[in-house]
Amino acid sequence: MKNPLDSAALDAAVEAVHRAGMPGLFAEVRDGDQVWRGAAGVADMATGRPVTADMRHRVGSITKIFTAAAVLQQVENGRIGLDTPIGRYLPKLVPGERGDAITVRMLLNHTSGLAEYLPYAYPSLKAFPDLANTGPQSLDDHRFTRFDPVELIEMGVTAPAVGLPGGTPGVYSNTNYLLLVQLLEQATGTTAERYITRNVIERAGLRDTDLPAEPYVSGPHSLLYESWFGMIDPPRDYSVYDMSWVGPSASLISTVSDLNRFHRALLAGKIVTPSSLAQMQRTVPVVSQEGRVIDYGLGLHPMEGPGEGVFWGHGGTVWGGGALAMIRADGKRQMAVAVNMQRWNKLDSSGNPQPHPIDGALAALYRVAMYG
């Protein structure tokens, strides 16, 4: 934990992920005032254009920390009650007994029991999590679809419940965060994008971060290659995509430097109060989208190495892109990593993702980035 930045080890670890099969990746690691940035591989497999550490990137569900922080700000000023039933605010979206039983906190920590809407919005993913019986066709069909968030919420609310309200382990579901977006808009009287931009992104001093209104990533960026468990071969670029399928629950575009800057501001009490941050760090067991049970707070999730300090942050994936950003509890050590391919693991005869060299190489990069 006390190791300073080892630039040679970080350079080698990033290069190892690229050699293991990742087209391109870039990262920033900080330890106090020391900063290392690095990149390896290509942003465009056809032209060989290299990735650089300052590229803008779709960071997926890391957005949920921004949305959760915005909701906590409204809790602080009394417009939202953390343990108030969502049915009191949005009775049409979550009607009846469920609306009375599911609280704002349960949406934030994924213990609402509401199902994920994505398999219903994307017909070729209907069998999820039975991966062998899914396919990538609807990813292309919906590249420019403008989804209505209320319709997506209805898909999740009317789908069979995945648990009882408040029950653990919870089940990770984007339906929860689409509801929080609607709640935020009702509480603030403006769009969630505008509120989060003014009160979270700008408050943290982020210069290269936004919630996009168009399907394009502006500024220098990588293409985003989706493999869908080997069913798209060669992997296809999905960097141009209408992000209304997740909205302000996973549509953020940022840089690794901005992600680290945001986490520093959050832990320093510049985004929410210390008591709100303590609420964000109260965890419950939740089943992740990969089927693993993880600890999850209010938009934050901890990682801890054996005998090492706790890191807080979030991972994120979109079609073709992924990122992970973590900060140690004392605010001194940070890591933000972005990759430009997703779901690289092919399926075995039982339909389960097979281990891939990228998995071990990424884990090794995270270890050297967080623990030195």
Residue pairs with C-beta under 8 A, 6 or more apart in sequence:
1 308
1 309
1 328
1 333
1 371
1 372
2 372
3 31
3 371
3 372
4 31
4 34
4 372
5 29
5 30
5 31
5 34
5 35
5 36
5 372
6 368
6 372
7 36
9 368
10 27
10 29
10 36
10 38
10 365
10 368
10 369
11 38
13 361
13 364
13 365
13 368
13 369
14 25
14 26
14 27
14 38
14 39
14 40
14 365
15 40
16 361
16 364
16 365
17 25
17 40
17 339
17 358
17 361
17 362
17 365
18 24
18 25
18 40
18 41
19 361
20 356
20 357
20 358
20 360
20 361
21 341
21 344
21 356
21 357
21 358
22 41
22 339
22 340
22 341
22 344
22 358
22 361
22 362
23 41
23 42
23 45
23 225
23 235
23 340
23 341
24 39
24 40
24 41
24 42
24 43
24 50
24 51
24 222
24 339
24 340
25 39
25 40
25 41
25 51
25 337
25 338
25 339
25 340
26 37
26 38
26 39
26 40
26 51
26 52
26 53
26 55
26 256
26 337
26 338
27 37
27 38
27 39
27 53
27 256
27 335
27 336
27 337
27 338
27 365
27 369
28 35
28 36
28 37
28 53
28 256
28 257
28 259
28 260
28 334
28 335
28 336
29 35
29 36
29 37
29 333
29 334
29 335
29 336
29 369
30 36
30 260
30 333
30 334
30 335
31 332
31 333
31 334
31 372
32 332
37 53
37 54
37 256
37 257
38 53
39 50
39 51
39 52
39 53
39 55
40 51
41 50
41 51
41 340
42 48
42 49
42 50
42 51
43 49
43 50
43 51
43 52
43 55
43 221
43 222
43 223
43 340
44 222
44 223
45 223
45 225
45 234
51 222
51 340
52 220
53 256
53 257
54 208
54 220
54 255
54 257
55 220
55 221
55 222
55 255
55 338
56 208
56 217
56 218
56 219
56 220
56 221
56 253
56 254
56 255
57 217
57 221
57 222
57 253
57 254
57 255
57 256
57 321
57 323
57 338
57 340
58 217
58 224
58 239
58 243
58 251
58 252
58 253
58 318
58 321
58 323
59 252
59 253
59 254
59 259
59 316
59 321
59 323
59 325
59 338
60 246
60 250
60 252
60 315
60 316
60 317
60 318
60 321
60 322
60 323
61 174
61 249
61 250
61 314
61 315
61 316
61 317
62 252
62 254
62 259
62 313
62 314
62 315
62 316
62 323
62 324
62 325
63 211
63 246
63 248
63 249
63 250
63 251
63 252
63 316
64 177
64 249
64 250
64 299
64 314
64 316
65 262
65 266
65 299
65 300
65 313
65 314
66 196
66 200
66 201
66 248
66 252
66 262
67 177
67 180
67 181
67 184
67 192
67 196
67 248
67 249
67 299
68 108
68 180
68 280
68 298
68 299
68 300
69 200
69 266
69 271
69 272
69 276
69 280
69 299
70 184
70 192
70 195
70 196
70 199
70 200
71 80
71 104
71 108
71 180
71 183
71 184
72 272
72 276
72 279
72 280
72 298
73 199
73 200
73 271
73 272
73 276
74 80
74 184
74 187
74 188
75 81
75 82
75 104
75 276
76 272
76 273
76 276
79 187
79 188
80 89
80 104
80 183
80 187
81 104
82 103
82 104
82 105
82 108
82 279
83 103
83 104
83 105
84 103
84 104
85 99
85 100
85 101
85 102
85 103
86 93
86 94
86 99
86 102
86 103
86 104
86 107
86 112
86 179
86 183
87 94
87 95
87 96
87 98
87 99
87 100
87 102
88 99
89 104
89 183
89 186
89 187
90 99
90 179
90 182
90 183
90 186
91 99
93 99
93 150
93 153
93 154
93 157
93 179
93 182
94 102
94 114
94 157
94 179
98 113
98 157
98 161
98 165
101 165
101 166
102 112
102 113
102 114
102 165
103 165
103 166
104 180
104 183
105 111
105 298
106 112
106 113
106 165
106 166
106 170
106 176
107 114
107 176
107 177
107 179
107 180
107 183
108 176
108 180
108 298
108 299
109 170
109 283
109 284
109 286
109 296
109 297
109 298
110 170
110 171
110 172
110 173
110 176
110 286
110 296
111 163
111 165
111 166
111 167
111 168
111 170
111 284
111 286
112 165
112 170
112 173
112 175
112 176
113 161
113 162
113 163
113 164
113 165
113 167
113 170
113 171
114 156
114 157
114 161
114 162
114 173
114 175
114 176
114 179
115 156
115 159
115 160
115 161
115 162
115 171
115 173
115 175
116 128
116 156
116 159
116 162
116 171
116 172
116 173
116 174
116 175
116 289
117 152
117 153
117 155
117 156
117 159
117 173
117 174
117 175
117 178
118 125
118 128
118 174
118 245
119 125
119 126
119 127
119 128
120 126
120 155
120 156
120 159
121 142
121 147
121 152
121 155
121 245
122 138
122 139
122 142
122 245
123 137
123 138
124 134
124 135
124 136
124 137
124 138
124 139
124 141
125 134
125 135
125 138
126 134
127 133
127 134
128 134
129 291
130 351
131 229
131 347
131 351
131 352
131 353
132 347
132 351
133 351
134 228
135 228
135 231
136 226
136 228
136 231
136 232
136 236
139 226
139 228
139 238
139 319
142 242
142 245
143 215
143 238
143 240
143 241
143 242
144 215
144 242
145 242
145 244
145 245
146 242
146 244
147 242
147 244
147 245
147 247
149 178
149 181
149 182
149 244
149 247
150 182
152 175
152 178
152 245
153 175
153 178
153 179
153 182
155 175
156 173
156 174
156 175
156 178
157 175
162 171
162 173
163 169
163 170
163 171
168 284
168 285
168 286
169 284
169 285
169 286
169 287
169 293
170 284
170 285
170 286
170 287
170 296
171 286
171 287
172 286
172 287
172 288
172 289
172 296
174 246
174 249
174 250
177 248
177 249
177 250
178 246
178 247
178 249
180 249
181 192
181 247
181 248
181 249
184 192
184 195
184 196
185 191
185 192
185 195
188 195
192 211
192 247
192 248
193 211
193 213
193 248
196 211
196 248
197 210
197 211
200 271
201 209
201 210
201 211
201 262
203 265
203 270
203 271
204 261
204 262
204 265
204 266
204 270
204 271
205 261
205 265
206 254
206 258
206 261
206 262
207 258
208 219
208 254
208 255
208 257
208 258
209 252
209 253
209 254
209 255
209 258
209 262
210 252
210 253
211 248
211 251
211 252
211 253
212 218
212 243
212 251
212 253
215 240
215 241
215 242
215 243
216 240
217 239
217 240
217 253
218 253
221 239
222 239
222 321
222 338
222 340
223 237
223 239
223 320
223 340
224 237
224 238
224 239
224 318
224 319
224 320
224 321
224 340
224 341
224 342
225 235
225 236
225 237
225 238
225 320
225 340
225 341
225 342
226 232
226 235
226 236
226 237
226 238
226 319
226 320
226 341
226 342
226 343
227 233
227 235
227 341
227 342
227 343
227 344
228 343
229 343
229 345
229 346
229 347
229 353
230 344
230 345
230 346
230 347
235 320
235 341
235 344
236 320
237 320
238 318
238 319
238 320
238 321
239 320
239 321
241 318
241 319
243 250
243 251
243 318
244 251
246 318
250 316
250 318
254 262
256 323
256 325
256 336
256 337
256 338
257 336
259 323
259 325
259 336
260 325
260 327
260 334
260 335
260 336
262 271
262 325
263 312
263 313
263 325
263 326
263 327
263 334
264 327
264 331
264 334
265 271
266 272
266 277
266 327
267 277
267 312
267 327
267 329
267 331
268 331
269 277
272 280
279 297
279 298
280 297
280 298
280 299
280 300
281 297
281 300
281 302
281 312
282 297
282 298
283 295
283 296
283 297
283 301
283 302
284 295
284 296
284 297
285 293
285 294
285 295
285 296
286 293
286 294
286 295
286 296
287 293
287 294
288 294
294 301
295 301
295 302
299 314
300 312
300 313
300 314
301 312
301 313
301 314
301 315
302 310
302 311
302 312
303 310
303 311
303 313
303 326
303 370
304 310
304 311
305 367
305 370
305 371
308 370
308 371
309 328
309 329
309 330
309 333
310 328
310 329
311 326
311 327
311 328
311 329
311 333
311 335
311 370
312 326
312 327
312 329
313 324
313 325
313 326
313 327
314 324
314 325
315 322
315 323
315 324
315 325
316 322
316 323
316 324
317 342
318 342
319 342
320 340
320 341
320 342
321 338
321 339
321 340
321 342
322 338
322 339
322 341
322 342
323 336
323 337
323 338
323 339
324 335
324 336
324 337
324 366
325 334
325 335
325 336
325 337
326 334
326 335
326 336
326 370
327 333
327 334
327 335
328 334
328 370
333 370
335 366
335 369
335 370
337 362
337 365
337 366
337 369
339 362
344 356
344 358
345 353
345 354
345 355
345 356
345 359
346 353
346 354
346 356
347 353
347 354
348 354
